[in-house]
Amino acid sequence: MRNLIAVPVIILAVILQSAVMSSIKLLSGYADLPLVMLAAWALQDEVDTAWHWAIATGALVGFVSGISVTVPLVSYVIVVALAQVFQRRVWQAPLLAMFSVTFLGTIVLYAISLMVLQLSGIPLPITEVLGSLVLPGILLNLILAIPVYAVMRDLARWVYPLPEVE
Amino acid sequence: MRNLFSRTVQTTIVFLVVGGIMALALGGYFSSSSNIFTSSLITVQAWFSSRFVALQDSLTAPRDITSLRQRNSELESEVAELQAQVIQLQQEVGETQILAALVDFSRANPENQYKAAAVIGRDPSPFLQYVIINRGSNDGILRGMPVVTDQGLAGRVDAVIADAARVQLITDPAANVNIRLQNAEEEASLVGSVTGDLTLELIPQDTNLERGDLVLTSGLGGGYPPDLIVGQVVGWRDFDLFKEATVQPVVDFNRLKIVLIIVNFKPVDIAPLEPAP
């Protein structure tokens, strides 16, 4: 039953992404709130439903966006996979893990987007995309990582409360 | 007789003494002693006065602070309410101005039927230039319908659900609009980019381009109605076979709030007629 918290949180993240985050631009890039949210959620120790969140978020973003649904779906699943790997390896420094997953996840998302759009026949000059879109996007995602991690940690503790020690 | 004399002498002595004292005082001989006296008086009076004021303050101040605080909070809430009203009115004025401009545009182009829609979101992917509007199939919106603002062409409807639609802006990298240059009487192809810049491609080499040339839709291809304003030429580059021009769009796509959908335009899909590569 507590997994149902995913529904409002994911919907809220996608709405905020479409209505707010996509208007806060640095050059032509903007932050990807669903990606950062997923990374933060998957890095929480108690959470075991991150895969479901990734698929649901990817499907919803794919529905709203004009880009192929496979792009967010595959990218977000990879982000969760990255988070699981980092959670095991750098568990003592959660913020470092958060930054690493956000950085790599953003690169994965942009690489897959670029590849799919190029295959669709849309010409995208790589240097222009890198300078005005990818680098600003990475920077904004890293800035967003800290507050989102704090919010998702609190949410995880609320959804999965620690057992009381007697 | 003796009593009368002694009284007269006493009175005279008193007058003399008083007069002498006054004369000495006026002459400044008592200044040091009078200063000590008056200063001690002033000190005593100041002490009493300060104690009285302190007592008065302690008795009356709490009531004043309470009433002042209450009044302050009332005024603060009133200011907050008025500020909210000002913001709301400013928004309404802004929306009214936009709607008035859109009404002017629809009056100037009576051949089209329009439906107004508010922009409620943008594409989550930064690679694409799409917006989401709050009108869908329930309002008669169909895929392919052109979308304009009071300034000119904005894009066309790409996907529709019941109460919302996704609009592909002309700045999208996948967008392609057939246009004509008003002054040069030449046709070309307008494409967008990830950064939102518009480029005119396939302009014949002998075309005489000038800065400020108006770019209008040509209507070729059946995707858009003809003669919608797109932008102005701001620069160009020469290549071997063609010229490539940069276009400044007339629509400010970063501040797109309300748009008009041309609902009586039926786009023609010529894809089946295009030769396979």
Interface residues (C-beta under 8 A of the other chain):
Chain A: V14 I15 Q17 S18 A19 M21 S22 S23 K25 L27 S28 G29 Y30 D32 P34 V61 V64 S65 G66 I67 V71 P72 S113 L114 L117 S120 I122 P123 L124 E128 V129 S132 L133 G137
Chain B: I120 G121 R122 D123 P124 S125 P126 F127 L128 Y130 I132 D158 A159 R166 Q168 D172 P173 A174 S193 V194 T195 G196 N254
